[in-house]
Amino acid sequence: MPRQLAQLRRYLLAAFIGFAAAYLLLFVPLPYYILMPGSAEPVKPMVHLAQGEPAEKGVFLLTTVGGRDANLLNYFIALVDPNEELVKKKDMFGDESIQDYSQRQEYVMLTSQSDAMQAAYRKAGVPYEIKNEGVMVLRTLPGYPAERILRGGDYLLQIDETPIRKAQDLLDFLKGKKAGDTVKIAYRRNKANDSATMTLATLPQDKDAAGKPLPPRPGLGFVPGDVQSVQASDASKQLAVKTEDIGGPSAGLMFSLEMYAQLTGKDLTKGYRVAGTGTIDPNGQVGVIGGIEHKIVAAEREHADVFFAPQDLYPKQGEKFQPVLNYSAAVKQAKKIGSKMKIVPVTTMDDALRYLDGLTAKSG
């Protein structure tokens, strides 16, 4: 009997050690986030033209960066995996929670789609107008009134009797108020409208461009974001975008190319698999992005023939920032993984269109 008890104790101890080791490896969070290649997804299914979309022999691919929280197990894997990158959470998210960061990325994606649409309309010569659709709550500030009522992703619709169409409407309303005043807000969450009464508080003190403190001001305590829609004058030319689980501004260039192709009825791909990345503004200027090394790997996995990379950005005279090497990093990564993709530097939407125009249509 004593021998059996001793054996049972050994089994229980071994099981405890095993469970403890598994818990440490899998469930203890670390102050790191792991970046890795994401996806390279066709843009066409995300973009819709009212009059119908023309056929394409090739495909435009937007590229993403994947990510996950680090635990001990995947931390050590990331140390040896050349396609994974460890970054400190505080460097990536700042003082935001991951939820707030994700919400902001969704908002930035909406803004990017709007800019891409404007760039495509301008290039195609399609008249359009901008409409203010409301103010989105990007995040609430800890300890302030909004934290108790609002969530990231809510839309502020009205405050007292004043409709809120843009952030400036809210600022104008608050100019005549002081901390301690009570207001009634109307807001929308997940397509359902609701209302609440809130007491204004004194917001954290801002500084002007020279660094001098500005006078205290009352507010609700949330970061607002203007949401706009782009409306084509010709209803048959109206574009719409529908994406899921994709955030950030870096798909702007690829959205604009697909939109322009649909508006003009041209097959710009000529049978090639064309990947890329880069922000875009309404004038068609392409901006630099992060994580391009991971996007090169994602594009290679989907057998892309061409990859549009933002041209390297260097500070001009008087500017102080570290150079952002998108094109150079893309070329280096493509060579590292043995990719035969053609890496094409672009600074504007026109650069990408000129390259596509010069391609010989792919046979077969």
Secondary structure, DSSP 8 states (H G I E B T S, - for coil): -HHHHHHHHHHHHHHHHHHHHHHHHHTS--SEEEEEEEEEEESGGGEEETT-----SSEEEEEEEEEEE--HHHHHHHHH-TT-EEEEHHHHHTTS-HHHHHHHHHHHHHHHHHHHHHHHHHHHT--EEEEEEEEEEEEE-TTSHHHHH--TT-EEEEETTEE-SSHHHHHHHHTT--TT-EEEEEEEETTEEEEEEEE-EE----B-TTS-B----EE--EEEEEEEEEEESSGGG-EEE--SS--SSTTHHHHHHHHHHHHHT--TTTT-EEEE--EE-TT-BEE--S-HHHHHHHHHHTT-SEEEEE--B---TT-----B-HHHHHHHHHHHTT---EEEEESBHHHHHHHHHTS-----
